[in-house]
Amino acid sequence: VDMNPYSARLRDTMADVVHSWLRDVFTTVVSRQGIDVSTETDRIDRVVADTARRLLADIDELLSHEAWEQRRNPLDLVRAAMENVTAELKRMGARPVSRDEFKERSFPDDVFDLAPATWSDLHPDLHEPGLEWGAWKAAAIMSHRRSIEGTSS
């Protein structure tokens, strides 16, 4: 996939951390709730691998477009990918957790409070690439708008 350097750095860093983050999501919920998943490790491995593969494919698709053509952002895609993990946790018997009003309103389907609000919530290594990508996208959109306005006068 052909990407600008900011998108490529964000995508590559996500590829480095997404599997371990997804694994940690499962581990955290089941350990906090005392759920025995010793017989579920193969299934969890499959859910983690499938979710990571689909998420990275969605990220590749999104970031292959020009900034002004992108209707979502990568964190939206991460949040959407949590549907599979949420369904699997429900199947395992996990119970919804208490969330604040903002999270309940903003992420109504995130009953286990899994959705990252920021890049750092997903992984500290994503903080800088995420901010750089966001700044690049904003600048690219502004530059594109200026070029359109300049050609229409």
N, CA, C and O atoms as a GROMACS GRO file, in nm:
protein
  612
    1VAL      N    1   0.084  -0.117   0.000
    1VAL     CA    2   0.000   0.000   0.000
    1VAL      C    3   0.089   0.124   0.000
    1VAL      O    4   0.182   0.135   0.080
    2ASP      N    5   0.060   0.216  -0.090
    2ASP     CA    6   0.138   0.339  -0.103
    2ASP      C    7   0.086   0.443  -0.004
    2ASP      O    8  -0.031   0.481  -0.010
    3MET      N    9   0.174   0.489   0.087
    3MET     CA   10   0.133   0.585   0.190
    3MET      C   11   0.239   0.691   0.207
    3MET      O   12   0.356   0.670   0.176
    4ASN      N   13   0.196   0.806   0.258
    4ASN     CA   14   0.293   0.910   0.296
    4ASN      C   15   0.369   0.861   0.420
    4ASN      O   16   0.325   0.767   0.485
    5PRO      N   17   0.481   0.922   0.452
    5PRO     CA   18   0.563   0.873   0.565
    5PRO      C   19   0.492   0.875   0.699
    5PRO      O   20   0.518   0.789   0.783
    6TYR      N   21   0.403   0.972   0.723
    6TYR     CA   22   0.333   0.981   0.852
    6TYR      C   23   0.233   0.867   0.867
    6TYR      O   24   0.223   0.805   0.973
    7SER      N   25   0.160   0.840   0.761
    7SER     CA   26   0.065   0.728   0.764
    7SER      C   27   0.139   0.596   0.777
    7SER      O   28   0.097   0.508   0.852
    8ALA      N   29   0.250   0.582   0.704
    8ALA     CA   30   0.327   0.457   0.708
    8ALA      C   31   0.383   0.433   0.849
    8ALA      O   32   0.380   0.321   0.898
    9ARG      N   33   0.433   0.539   0.913
    9ARG     CA   34   0.487   0.522   1.048
    9ARG      C   35   0.378   0.482   1.146
    9ARG      O   36   0.398   0.394   1.230
   10LEU      N   37   0.262   0.546   1.135
   10LEU     CA   38   0.150   0.510   1.222
   10LEU      C   39   0.108   0.366   1.199
   10LEU      O   40   0.088   0.291   1.294
   11ARG      N   41   0.094   0.328   1.074
   11ARG     CA   42   0.052   0.192   1.041
   11ARG      C   43   0.155   0.089   1.089
   11ARG      O   44   0.118  -0.014   1.146
   12ASP      N   45   0.282   0.115   1.066
   12ASP     CA   46   0.387   0.021   1.107
   12ASP      C   47   0.391   0.006   1.259
   12ASP      O   48   0.409  -0.105   1.311
   13THR      N   49   0.374   0.116   1.330
   13THR     CA   50   0.374   0.109   1.477
   13THR      C   51   0.251   0.032   1.523
   13THR      O   52   0.260  -0.049   1.616
   14MET      N   53   0.137   0.056   1.459
   14MET     CA   54   0.017  -0.022   1.495
   14MET      C   55   0.040  -0.170   1.472
   14MET      O   56   0.001  -0.252   1.555
   15ALA      N   57   0.102  -0.204   1.360
   15ALA     CA   58   0.128  -0.345   1.331
   15ALA      C   59   0.218  -0.407   1.439
   15ALA      O   60   0.205  -0.525   1.471
   16ASP      N   61   0.309  -0.327   1.494
   16ASP     CA   62   0.399  -0.376   1.598
   16ASP      C   63   0.329  -0.402   1.731
   16ASP      O   64   0.370  -0.490   1.807
   17VAL      N   65   0.223  -0.327   1.761
   17VAL     CA   66   0.165  -0.332   1.895
   17VAL      C   67   0.025  -0.391   1.903
   17VAL      O   68  -0.019  -0.427   2.012
   18VAL      N   69  -0.046  -0.402   1.791
   18VAL     CA   70  -0.189  -0.436   1.799
   18VAL      C   71  -0.214  -0.577   1.854
   18VAL      O   72  -0.310  -0.596   1.930
   19HIS      N   73  -0.133  -0.675   1.818
   19HIS     CA   74  -0.155  -0.811   1.870
   19HIS      C   75  -0.142  -0.815   2.022
   19HIS      O   76  -0.227  -0.871   2.091
   20SER      N   77  -0.034  -0.756   2.074
   20SER     CA   78  -0.015  -0.761   2.219
   20SER      C   79  -0.122  -0.679   2.290
   20SER      O   80  -0.165  -0.717   2.399
   21TRP      N   81  -0.165  -0.567   2.231
   21TRP     CA   82  -0.271  -0.488   2.293
   21TRP      C   83  -0.401  -0.567   2.299
   21TRP      O   84  -0.466  -0.569   2.403
   22LEU      N   85  -0.438  -0.632   2.191
   22LEU     CA   86  -0.560  -0.713   2.190
   22LEU      C   87  -0.552  -0.827   2.292
   22LEU      O   88  -0.649  -0.856   2.362
   23ARG      N   89  -0.438  -0.890   2.299
   23ARG     CA   90  -0.418  -0.997   2.397
   23ARG      C   91  -0.435  -0.941   2.538
   23ARG      O   92  -0.500  -1.002   2.623
   24ASP      N   93  -0.376  -0.824   2.564
   24ASP     CA   94  -0.388  -0.760   2.696
   24ASP      C   95  -0.533  -0.726   2.729
   24ASP      O   96  -0.574  -0.736   2.845
   25VAL      N   97  -0.610  -0.684   2.628
   25VAL     CA   98  -0.751  -0.653   2.649
   25VAL      C   99  -0.824  -0.775   2.705
   25VAL      O  100  -0.896  -0.765   2.804
   26PHE      N  101  -0.803  -0.890   2.642
   26PHE     CA  102  -0.866  -1.014   2.691
   26PHE      C  103  -0.818  -1.045   2.832
   26PHE      O  104  -0.899  -1.070   2.922
   27THR      N  105  -0.688  -1.044   2.852
   27THR     CA  106  -0.630  -1.080   2.980
   27THR      C  107  -0.682  -0.992   3.093
   27THR      O  108  -0.716  -1.041   3.201
   28THR      N  109  -0.690  -0.863   3.066
   28THR     CA  110  -0.735  -0.769   3.170
   28THR      C  111  -0.879  -0.797   3.210
   28THR      O  112  -0.909  -0.805   3.329
   29VAL      N  113  -0.967  -0.811   3.114
   29VAL     CA  114  -1.108  -0.831   3.146
   29VAL      C  115  -1.129  -0.964   3.218
   29VAL      O  116  -1.195  -0.968   3.322
   30VAL      N  117  -1.074  -1.072   3.164
   30VAL     CA  118  -1.100  -1.202   3.226
   30VAL      C  119  -1.034  -1.215   3.362
   30VAL      O  120  -1.090  -1.278   3.452
   31SER      N  121  -0.916  -1.154   3.380
   31SER     CA  122  -0.852  -1.165   3.512
   31SER      C  123  -0.927  -1.081   3.615
   31SER      O  124  -0.943  -1.125   3.729
   32ARG      N  125  -0.972  -0.962   3.578
   32ARG     CA  126  -1.049  -0.878   3.672
   32ARG      C  127  -1.179  -0.945   3.714
   32ARG      O  128  -1.227  -0.926   3.826
   33GLN      N  129  -1.236  -1.023   3.622
   33GLN     CA  130  -1.365  -1.085   3.651
   33GLN      C  131  -1.351  -1.231   3.696
   33GLN      O  132  -1.451  -1.298   3.720
   34GLY      N  133  -1.229  -1.279   3.707
   34GLY     CA  134  -1.207  -1.415   3.755
   34GLY      C  135  -1.259  -1.523   3.662
   34GLY      O  136  -1.303  -1.628   3.708
   35ILE      N  137  -1.254  -1.499   3.534
   35ILE     CA  138  -1.304  -1.596   3.436
   35ILE      C  139  -1.190  -1.689   3.397
   35ILE      O  140  -1.082  -1.643   3.358
   36ASP      N  141  -1.214  -1.818   3.407
   36ASP     CA  142  -1.114  -1.918   3.368
   36ASP      C  143  -1.119  -1.936   3.217
   36ASP      O  144  -1.219  -1.982   3.162
   37VAL      N  145  -1.010  -1.901   3.151
   37VAL     CA  146  -1.004  -1.914   3.005
   37VAL      C  147  -0.898  -2.016   2.962
   37VAL      O  148  -0.852  -2.016   2.848
   38SER      N  149  -0.860  -2.101   3.055
   38SER     CA  150  -0.752  -2.198   3.026
   38SER      C  151  -0.788  -2.288   2.908
   38SER      O  152  -0.699  -2.334   2.836
   39THR      N  153  -0.916  -2.315   2.888
   39THR     CA  154  -0.956  -2.399   2.774
   39THR      C  155  -0.988  -2.317   2.650
   39THR      O  156  -1.025  -2.372   2.546
   40GLU      N  157  -0.973  -2.186   2.660
   40GLU     CA  158  -1.012  -2.095   2.552
   40GLU      C  159  -0.893  -2.033   2.479
   40GLU      O  160  -0.912  -1.949   2.391
   41THR      N  161  -0.770  -2.072   2.512
   41THR     CA  162  -0.654  -2.001   2.458
   41THR      C  163  -0.647  -2.007   2.305
   41THR      O  164  -0.613  -1.907   2.242
   42ASP      N  165  -0.678  -2.121   2.245
   42ASP     CA  166  -0.676  -2.129   2.098
   42ASP      C  167  -0.780  -2.037   2.037
   42ASP      O  168  -0.755  -1.970   1.937
   43ARG      N  169  -0.898  -2.034   2.098
   43ARG     CA  170  -1.004  -1.947   2.046
   43ARG      C  171  -0.965  -1.800   2.061
   43ARG      O  172  -0.985  -1.721   1.969
   44ILE      N  173  -0.911  -1.763   2.176
   44ILE     CA  174  -0.866  -1.625   2.198
   44ILE      C  175  -0.758  -1.589   2.096
   44ILE      O  176  -0.760  -1.480   2.039
   45ASP      N  177  -0.663  -1.681   2.074
   45ASP     CA  178  -0.558  -1.657   1.975
   45ASP      C  179  -0.618  -1.628   1.837
   45ASP      O  180  -0.572  -1.538   1.766
   46ARG      N  181  -0.720  -1.704   1.800
   46ARG     CA  182  -0.785  -1.684   1.670
   46ARG      C  183  -0.855  -1.549   1.664
   46ARG      O  184  -0.846  -1.478   1.563
   47VAL      N  185  -0.926  -1.513   1.770
   47VAL     CA  186  -0.996  -1.384   1.773
   47VAL      C  187  -0.895  -1.269   1.765
   47VAL      O  188  -0.916  -1.173   1.691
   48VAL      N  189  -0.788  -1.279   1.840
   48VAL     CA  190  -0.684  -1.175   1.838
   48VAL      C  191  -0.624  -1.165   1.697
   48VAL      O  192  -0.613  -1.055   1.642
   49ALA      N  193  -0.587  -1.278   1.639
   49ALA     CA  194  -0.526  -1.277   1.505
   49ALA      C  195  -0.624  -1.224   1.400
   49ALA      O  196  -0.586  -1.142   1.316
   50ASP      N  197  -0.748  -1.270   1.403
   50ASP     CA  198  -0.848  -1.224   1.305
   50ASP      C  199  -0.877  -1.076   1.321
   50ASP      O  200  -0.884  -1.003   1.222
   51THR      N  201  -0.893  -1.032   1.445
   51THR     CA  202  -0.923  -0.890   1.470
   51THR      C  203  -0.806  -0.803   1.425
   51THR      O  204  -0.827  -0.700   1.361
   52ALA      N  205  -0.685  -0.843   1.459
   52ALA     CA  206  -0.567  -0.766   1.418
   52ALA      C  207  -0.554  -0.761   1.267
   52ALA      O  208  -0.525  -0.656   1.210
   53ARG      N  209  -0.575  -0.873   1.202
   53ARG     CA  210  -0.562  -0.879   1.056
   53ARG      C  211  -0.664  -0.786   0.989
   53ARG      O  212  -0.630  -0.710   0.899
   54ARG      N  213  -0.789  -0.795   1.034
   54ARG     CA  214  -0.894  -0.710   0.976
   54ARG      C  215  -0.870  -0.563   1.006
   54ARG      O  216  -0.888  -0.477   0.920
   55LEU      N  217  -0.829  -0.534   1.128
   55LEU     CA  218  -0.803  -0.395   1.166
   55LEU      C  219  -0.690  -0.336   1.081
   55LEU      O  220  -0.702  -0.225   1.030
   56LEU      N  221  -0.581  -0.410   1.066
   56LEU     CA  222  -0.470  -0.358   0.987
   56LEU      C  223  -0.508  -0.344   0.840
   56LEU      O  224  -0.461  -0.252   0.773
   57ALA      N  225  -0.590  -0.433   0.789
   57ALA     CA  226  -0.638  -0.419   0.650
   57ALA      C  227  -0.725  -0.294   0.638
   57ALA      O  228  -0.714  -0.221   0.539
   58ASP      N  229  -0.810  -0.268   0.736
   58ASP     CA  230  -0.893  -0.148   0.735
   58ASP      C  231  -0.807  -0.022   0.745
   58ASP      O  232  -0.835   0.078   0.678
   59ILE      N  233  -0.704  -0.027   0.828
   59ILE     CA  234  -0.611   0.086   0.842
   59ILE      C  235  -0.540   0.111   0.708
   59ILE      O  236  -0.529   0.225   0.664
   60ASP      N  237  -0.492   0.002   0.645
   60ASP     CA  238  -0.426   0.016   0.515
   60ASP      C  239  -0.519   0.082   0.414
   60ASP      O  240  -0.478   0.172   0.340
   61GLU      N  241  -0.643   0.036   0.411
   61GLU     CA  242  -0.741   0.091   0.316
   61GLU      C  243  -0.761   0.240   0.343
   61GLU      O  244  -0.756   0.321   0.251
   62LEU      N  245  -0.785   0.276   0.468
   62LEU     CA  246  -0.808   0.415   0.504
   62LEU      C  247  -0.688   0.503   0.468
   62LEU      O  248  -0.704   0.606   0.403
   63LEU      N  249  -0.570   0.461   0.510
   63LEU     CA  250  -0.451   0.545   0.494
   63LEU      C  251  -0.399   0.548   0.350
   63LEU      O  252  -0.311   0.628   0.318
   64SER      N  253  -0.452   0.463   0.264
   64SER     CA  254  -0.411   0.466   0.124
   64SER      C  255  -0.479   0.580   0.047
   64SER      O  256  -0.441   0.610  -0.066
   65HIS      N  257  -0.579   0.643   0.109
   65HIS     CA  258  -0.651   0.754   0.046
   65HIS      C  259  -0.589   0.887   0.086
   65HIS      O  260  -0.520   0.898   0.187
   66GLU      N  261  -0.614   0.986   0.005
   66GLU     CA  262  -0.570   1.122   0.038
   66GLU      C  263  -0.638   1.165   0.168
   66GLU      O  264  -0.749   1.122   0.198
   67ALA      N  265  -0.571   1.250   0.244
   67ALA     CA  266  -0.623   1.293   0.374
   67ALA      C  267  -0.765   1.348   0.364
   67ALA      O  268  -0.848   1.316   0.448
   68TRP      N  269  -0.792   1.427   0.264
   68TRP     CA  270  -0.924   1.490   0.251
   68TRP      C  271  -1.032   1.394   0.204
   68TRP      O  272  -1.150   1.428   0.205
   69GLU      N  273  -0.992   1.273   0.165
   69GLU     CA  274  -1.089   1.170   0.125
   69GLU      C  275  -1.125   1.077   0.241
   69GLU      O  276  -1.220   1.000   0.232
   70GLN      N  277  -1.050   1.084   0.348
   70GLN     CA  278  -1.071   0.995   0.462
   70GLN      C  279  -1.188   1.044   0.546
   70GLN      O  280  -1.187   1.156   0.596
   71ARG      N  281  -1.289   0.960   0.560
   71ARG     CA  282  -1.408   0.997   0.636
   71ARG      C  283  -1.404   0.948   0.780
   71ARG      O  284  -1.491   0.984   0.861
   72ARG      N  285  -1.305   0.869   0.813
   72ARG     CA  286  -1.287   0.819   0.950
   72ARG      C  287  -1.141   0.840   0.987
   72ARG      O  288  -1.061   0.883   0.904
   73ASN      N  289  -1.109   0.810   1.110
   73ASN     CA  290  -0.968   0.812   1.148
   73ASN      C  291  -0.931   0.675   1.204
   73ASN      O  292  -1.019   0.597   1.240
   74PRO      N  293  -0.803   0.646   1.212
   74PRO     CA  294  -0.761   0.513   1.256
   74PRO      C  295  -0.812   0.473   1.395
   74PRO      O  296  -0.842   0.356   1.417
   75LEU      N  297  -0.823   0.567   1.488
   75LEU     CA  298  -0.877   0.530   1.619
   75LEU      C  299  -1.022   0.488   1.610
   75LEU      O  300  -1.066   0.400   1.686
   76ASP      N  301  -1.099   0.547   1.518
   76ASP     CA  302  -1.236   0.500   1.495
   76ASP      C  303  -1.236   0.354   1.454
   76ASP      O  304  -1.320   0.275   1.498
   77LEU      N  305  -1.141   0.318   1.369
   77LEU     CA  306  -1.132   0.180   1.321
   77LEU      C  307  -1.095   0.086   1.435
   77LEU      O  308  -1.147  -0.026   1.444
   78VAL      N  309  -1.006   0.130   1.522
   78VAL     CA  310  -0.968   0.048   1.638
   78VAL      C  311  -1.091   0.025   1.726
   78VAL      O  312  -1.117  -0.087   1.771
   79ARG      N  313  -1.166   0.132   1.750
   79ARG     CA  314  -1.286   0.120   1.833
   79ARG      C  315  -1.387   0.025   1.770
   79ARG      O  316  -1.447  -0.057   1.839
   80ALA      N  317  -1.405   0.036   1.639
   80ALA     CA  318  -1.499  -0.052   1.569
   80ALA      C  319  -1.454  -0.198   1.575
   80ALA      O  320  -1.536  -0.289   1.584
   81ALA      N  321  -1.324  -0.220   1.570
   81ALA     CA  322  -1.270  -0.356   1.574
   81ALA      C  323  -1.297  -0.425   1.707
   81ALA      O  324  -1.290  -0.548   1.716
   82MET      N  325  -1.328  -0.347   1.810
   82MET     CA  326  -1.353  -0.405   1.941
   82MET      C  327  -1.485  -0.481   1.947
   82MET      O  328  -1.511  -0.550   2.045
   83GLU      N  329  -1.569  -0.468   1.845
   83GLU     CA  330  -1.696  -0.542   1.843
   83GLU      C  331  -1.672  -0.692   1.853
   83GLU      O  332  -1.742  -0.761   1.926
   84ASN      N  333  -1.573  -0.743   1.779
   84ASN     CA  334  -1.543  -0.886   1.782
   84ASN      C  335  -1.495  -0.929   1.920
   84ASN      O  336  -1.535  -1.034   1.972
   85VAL      N  337  -1.409  -0.848   1.980
   85VAL     CA  338  -1.355  -0.880   2.112
   85VAL      C  339  -1.468  -0.875   2.216
   85VAL      O  340  -1.477  -0.962   2.303
   86THR      N  341  -1.554  -0.774   2.205
   86THR     CA  342  -1.667  -0.762   2.297
   86THR      C  343  -1.758  -0.885   2.286
   86THR      O  344  -1.800  -0.941   2.388
   87ALA      N  345  -1.789  -0.925   2.164
   87ALA     CA  346  -1.874  -1.043   2.144
   87ALA      C  347  -1.811  -1.168   2.206
   87ALA      O  348  -1.880  -1.249   2.268
   88GLU      N  349  -1.682  -1.182   2.190
   88GLU     CA  350  -1.613  -1.299   2.245
   88GLU      C  351  -1.611  -1.295   2.397
   88GLU      O  352  -1.631  -1.398   2.462
   89LEU      N  353  -1.588  -1.179   2.454
   89LEU     CA  354  -1.590  -1.166   2.600
   89LEU      C  355  -1.729  -1.196   2.656
   89LEU      O  356  -1.741  -1.260   2.760
   90LYS      N  357  -1.833  -1.151   2.588
   90LYS     CA  358  -1.970  -1.183   2.630
   90LYS      C  359  -1.993  -1.334   2.626
   90LYS      O  360  -2.052  -1.391   2.718
   91ARG      N  361  -1.945  -1.398   2.520
   91ARG     CA  362  -1.960  -1.543   2.506
   91ARG      C  363  -1.891  -1.615   2.621
   91ARG      O  364  -1.939  -1.719   2.668
   92MET      N  365  -1.778  -1.561   2.667
   92MET     CA  366  -1.703  -1.621   2.777
   92MET      C  367  -1.766  -1.595   2.913
   92MET      O  368  -1.721  -1.648   3.014
   93GLY      N  369  -1.871  -1.512   2.915
   93GLY     CA  370  -1.939  -1.484   3.041
   93GLY      C  371  -1.896  -1.357   3.110
   93GLY      O  372  -1.933  -1.335   3.226
   94ALA      N  373  -1.818  -1.274   3.044
   94ALA     CA  374  -1.778  -1.147   3.107
   94ALA      C  375  -1.900  -1.058   3.125
   94ALA      O  376  -1.994  -1.060   3.046
   95ARG      N  377  -1.895  -0.981   3.232
   95ARG     CA  378  -2.006  -0.891   3.265
   95ARG      C  379  -1.967  -0.747   3.229
   95ARG      O  380  -1.851  -0.708   3.247
   96PRO      N  381  -2.062  -0.668   3.179
   96PRO     CA  382  -2.034  -0.526   3.151
   96PRO      C  383  -1.978  -0.457   3.275
   96PRO      O  384  -2.010  -0.494   3.388
   97VAL      N  385  -1.894  -0.358   3.252
   97VAL     CA  386  -1.831  -0.285   3.361
   97VAL      C  387  -1.895  -0.147   3.374
   97VAL      O  388  -1.958  -0.098   3.280
   98SER      N  389  -1.878  -0.087   3.488
   98SER     CA  390  -1.928   0.048   3.511
   98SER      C  391  -1.841   0.148   3.435
   98SER      O  392  -1.718   0.143   3.441
   99ARG      N  393  -1.908   0.240   3.364
   99ARG     CA  394  -1.836   0.342   3.288
   99ARG      C  395  -1.896   0.478   3.320
   99ARG      O  396  -2.011   0.488   3.365
  100ASP      N  397  -1.819   0.582   3.296
  100ASP     CA  398  -1.873   0.715   3.323
  100ASP      C  399  -1.971   0.755   3.213
  100ASP      O  400  -1.981   0.691   3.109
  101GLU      N  401  -2.043   0.862   3.240
  101GLU     CA  402  -2.149   0.907   3.150
  101GLU      C  403  -2.097   0.938   3.009
  101GLU      O  404  -2.161   0.904   2.909
  102PHE      N  405  -1.981   1.003   3.002
  102PHE     CA  406  -1.923   1.037   2.872
  102PHE      C  407  -1.897   0.911   2.789
  102PHE      O  408  -1.933   0.905   2.672
  103LYS      N  409  -1.834   0.812   2.851
  103LYS     CA  410  -1.803   0.688   2.779
  103LYS      C  411  -1.930   0.614   2.738
  103LYS      O  412  -1.938   0.559   2.629
  104GLU      N  413  -2.027   0.612   2.826
  104GLU     CA  414  -2.154   0.545   2.792
  104GLU      C  415  -2.221   0.612   2.673
  104GLU      O  416  -2.278   0.545   2.586
  105ARG      N  417  -2.215   0.744   2.668
  105ARG     CA  418  -2.277   0.820   2.560
  105ARG      C  419  -2.194   0.810   2.432
  105ARG      O  420  -2.249   0.792   2.323
  106SER      N  421  -2.062   0.821   2.444
  106SER     CA  422  -1.973   0.822   2.327
  106SER      C  423  -1.953   0.684   2.266
  106SER      O  424  -1.943   0.671   2.144
  107PHE      N  425  -1.947   0.582   2.351
  107PHE     CA  426  -1.919   0.446   2.304
  107PHE      C  427  -2.021   0.350   2.366
  107PHE      O  428  -1.986   0.268   2.451
  108PRO      N  429  -2.147   0.358   2.324
  108PRO     CA  430  -2.252   0.280   2.390
  108PRO      C  431  -2.232   0.128   2.382
  108PRO      O  432  -2.276   0.057   2.472
  109ASP      N  433  -2.168   0.079   2.278
  109ASP     CA  434  -2.149  -0.066   2.263
  109ASP      C  435  -2.023  -0.117   2.332
  109ASP      O  436  -1.998  -0.238   2.334
  110ASP      N  437  -1.944  -0.028   2.388
  110ASP     CA  438  -1.818  -0.066   2.452
  110ASP      C  439  -1.840  -0.101   2.599
  110ASP      O  440  -1.788  -0.035   2.688
  111VAL      N  441  -1.918  -0.205   2.622
  111VAL     CA  442  -1.962  -0.239   2.758
  111VAL      C  443  -1.850  -0.286   2.850
  111VAL      O  444  -1.869  -0.294   2.972
  112PHE      N  445  -1.734  -0.318   2.794
  112PHE     CA  446  -1.620  -0.359   2.877
  112PHE      C  447  -1.514  -0.250   2.889
  112PHE      O  448  -1.406  -0.273   2.943
  113ASP      N  449  -1.545  -0.130   2.837
  113ASP     CA  450  -1.454  -0.015   2.844
  113ASP      C  451  -1.319  -0.046   2.780
  113ASP      O  452  -1.213  -0.024   2.839
  114LEU      N  453  -1.326  -0.098   2.658
  114LEU     CA  454  -1.206  -0.138   2.586
  114LEU      C  455  -1.154  -0.032   2.490
  114LEU      O  456  -1.035  -0.027   2.461
  115ALA      N  457  -1.243   0.053   2.441
  115ALA     CA  458  -1.208   0.148   2.335
  115ALA      C  459  -1.106   0.250   2.384
  115ALA      O  460  -1.127   0.316   2.485
  116PRO      N  461  -0.996   0.263   2.311
  116PRO     CA  462  -0.898   0.365   2.349
  116PRO      C  463  -0.949   0.504   2.313
  116PRO      O  464  -1.001   0.526   2.203
  117ALA      N  465  -0.935   0.597   2.405
  117ALA     CA  466  -0.973   0.736   2.378
  117ALA      C  467  -0.861   0.809   2.305
  117ALA      O  468  -0.887   0.901   2.227
  118THR      N  469  -0.737   0.768   2.330
  118THR     CA  470  -0.620   0.832   2.270
  118THR      C  471  -0.525   0.725   2.219
  118THR      O  472  -0.540   0.607   2.251
  119TRP      N  473  -0.428   0.767   2.142
  119TRP     CA  474  -0.326   0.673   2.094
  119TRP      C  475  -0.250   0.611   2.210
  119TRP      O  476  -0.219   0.492   2.207
  120SER      N  477  -0.220   0.689   2.313
  120SER     CA  478  -0.146   0.637   2.428
  120SER      C  479  -0.223   0.530   2.503
  120SER      O  480  -0.164   0.442   2.564
  121ASP      N  481  -0.357   0.537   2.498
  121ASP     CA  482  -0.438   0.433   2.562
  121ASP      C  483  -0.418   0.299   2.493
  121ASP      O  484  -0.426   0.194   2.556
  122LEU      N  485  -0.393   0.304   2.364
  122LEU     CA  486  -0.369   0.181   2.289
  122LEU      C  487  -0.228   0.131   2.317
  122LEU      O  488  -0.207   0.013   2.348
  123HIS      N  489  -0.130   0.221   2.306
  123HIS     CA  490   0.008   0.186   2.338
  123HIS      C  491   0.091   0.314   2.342
  123HIS      O  492   0.074   0.400   2.257
  124PRO      N  493   0.182   0.327   2.439
  124PRO     CA  494   0.265   0.448   2.447
  124PRO      C  495   0.344   0.476   2.319
  124PRO      O  496   0.368   0.592   2.284
  125ASP      N  497   0.385   0.372   2.249
  125ASP     CA  498   0.461   0.390   2.125
  125ASP      C  499   0.380   0.456   2.014
  125ASP      O  500   0.436   0.504   1.915
  126LEU      N  501   0.248   0.460   2.029
  126LEU     CA  502   0.162   0.522   1.927
  126LEU      C  503   0.136   0.670   1.951
  126LEU      O  504   0.081   0.737   1.865
  127HIS      N  505   0.175   0.721   2.066
  127HIS     CA  506   0.148   0.861   2.099
  127HIS      C  507   0.207   0.956   1.993
  127HIS      O  508   0.135   1.034   1.931
  128GLU      N  509   0.336   0.947   1.973
  128GLU     CA  510   0.401   1.038   1.879
  128GLU      C  511   0.357   1.016   1.734
  128GLU      O  512   0.320   1.112   1.667
  129PRO      N  513   0.360   0.892   1.683
  129PRO     CA  514   0.313   0.873   1.545
  129PRO      C  515   0.168   0.916   1.525
  129PRO      O  516   0.132   0.967   1.418
  130GLY      N  517   0.084   0.896   1.626
  130GLY     CA  518  -0.056   0.936   1.615
  130GLY      C  519  -0.072   1.086   1.608
  130GLY      O  520  -0.150   1.138   1.528
  131LEU      N  521   0.004   1.158   1.693
  131LEU     CA  522  -0.002   1.305   1.689
  131LEU      C  523   0.055   1.359   1.558
  131LEU      O  524  -0.002   1.450   1.498
  132GLU      N  525   0.167   1.302   1.514
  132GLU     CA  526   0.227   1.347   1.387
  132GLU      C  527   0.132   1.322   1.270
  132GLU      O  528   0.116   1.408   1.183
  133TRP      N  529   0.068   1.205   1.270
  133TRP     CA  530  -0.026   1.175   1.162
  133TRP      C  531  -0.141   1.275   1.165
  133TRP      O  532  -0.180   1.326   1.060
  134GLY      N  533  -0.196   1.303   1.282
  134GLY     CA  534  -0.306   1.398   1.293
  134GLY      C  535  -0.267   1.536   1.245
  134GLY      O  536  -0.344   1.602   1.175
  135ALA      N  537  -0.147   1.581   1.282
  135ALA     CA  538  -0.099   1.712   1.237
  135ALA      C  539  -0.079   1.713   1.086
  135ALA      O  540  -0.116   1.808   1.017
  136TRP      N  541  -0.020   1.604   1.034
  136TRP     CA  542  -0.001   1.595   0.888
  136TRP      C  543  -0.136   1.599   0.817
  136TRP      O  544  -0.150   1.669   0.717
  137LYS      N  545  -0.234   1.524   0.867
  137LYS     CA  546  -0.365   1.519   0.801
  137LYS      C  547  -0.430   1.657   0.800
  137LYS      O  548  -0.482   1.700   0.698
  138ALA      N  549  -0.425   1.726   0.914
  138ALA     CA  550  -0.484   1.861   0.920
  138ALA      C  551  -0.415   1.954   0.821
  138ALA      O  552  -0.482   2.030   0.751
  139ALA      N  553  -0.283   1.950   0.815
  139ALA     CA  554  -0.209   2.035   0.722
  139ALA      C  555  -0.240   1.999   0.577
  139ALA      O  556  -0.254   2.087   0.492
  140ALA      N  557  -0.251   1.870   0.548
  140ALA     CA  558  -0.280   1.826   0.411
  140ALA      C  559  -0.419   1.874   0.368
  140ALA      O  560  -0.438   1.917   0.254
  141ILE      N  561  -0.515   1.866   0.458
  141ILE     CA  562  -0.651   1.910   0.426
  141ILE      C  563  -0.654   2.061   0.404
  141ILE      O  564  -0.716   2.110   0.310
  142MET      N  565  -0.586   2.135   0.491
  142MET     CA  566  -0.582   2.281   0.475
  142MET      C  567  -0.514   2.319   0.343
  142MET      O  568  -0.562   2.407   0.272
  143SER      N  569  -0.405   2.255   0.312
  143SER     CA  570  -0.334   2.283   0.187
  143SER      C  571  -0.422   2.250   0.066
  143SER      O  572  -0.425   2.326  -0.031
  144HIS      N  573  -0.491   2.138   0.072
  144HIS     CA  574  -0.581   2.099  -0.036
  144HIS      C  575  -0.692   2.202  -0.055
  144HIS      O  576  -0.724   2.241  -0.167
  145ARG      N  577  -0.751   2.246   0.055
  145ARG     CA  578  -0.858   2.347   0.047
  145ARG      C  579  -0.807   2.477  -0.013
  145ARG      O  580  -0.875   2.540  -0.094
  146ARG      N  581  -0.687   2.518   0.028
  146ARG     CA  582  -0.628   2.642  -0.027
  146ARG      C  583  -0.605   2.628  -0.176
  146ARG      O  584  -0.628   2.722  -0.252
  147SER      N  585  -0.560   2.510  -0.219
  147SER     CA  586  -0.533   2.491  -0.362
  147SER      C  587  -0.664   2.494  -0.442
  147SER      O  588  -0.666   2.543  -0.555
  148ILE      N  589  -0.771   2.441  -0.384
  148ILE     CA  590  -0.902   2.443  -0.453
  148ILE      C  591  -0.954   2.588  -0.458
  148ILE      O  592  -1.003   2.635  -0.561
  149GLU      N  593  -0.942   2.657  -0.345
  149GLU     CA  594  -0.988   2.797  -0.342
  149GLU      C  595  -0.907   2.883  -0.438
  149GLU      O  596  -0.961   2.974  -0.501
  150GLY      N  597  -0.779   2.856  -0.447
  150GLY     CA  598  -0.692   2.932  -0.537
  150GLY      C  599  -0.725   2.910  -0.683
  150GLY      O  600  -0.711   3.002  -0.764
  151THR      N  601  -0.770   2.790  -0.719
  151THR     CA  602  -0.802   2.761  -0.859
  151THR      C  603  -0.941   2.808  -0.896
  151THR      O  604  -0.973   2.819  -1.014
  152SER      N  605  -1.026   2.835  -0.796
  152SER     CA  606  -1.164   2.876  -0.828
  152SER      C  607  -1.180   3.026  -0.840
  152SER      O  608  -1.288   3.073  -0.878
  153SER      N  609  -1.076   3.104  -0.808
  153SER     CA  610  -1.090   3.250  -0.814
  153SER      C  611  -1.053   3.307  -0.948
  153SER      O  612  -1.060   3.428  -0.968
   0.00000   0.00000   0.00000
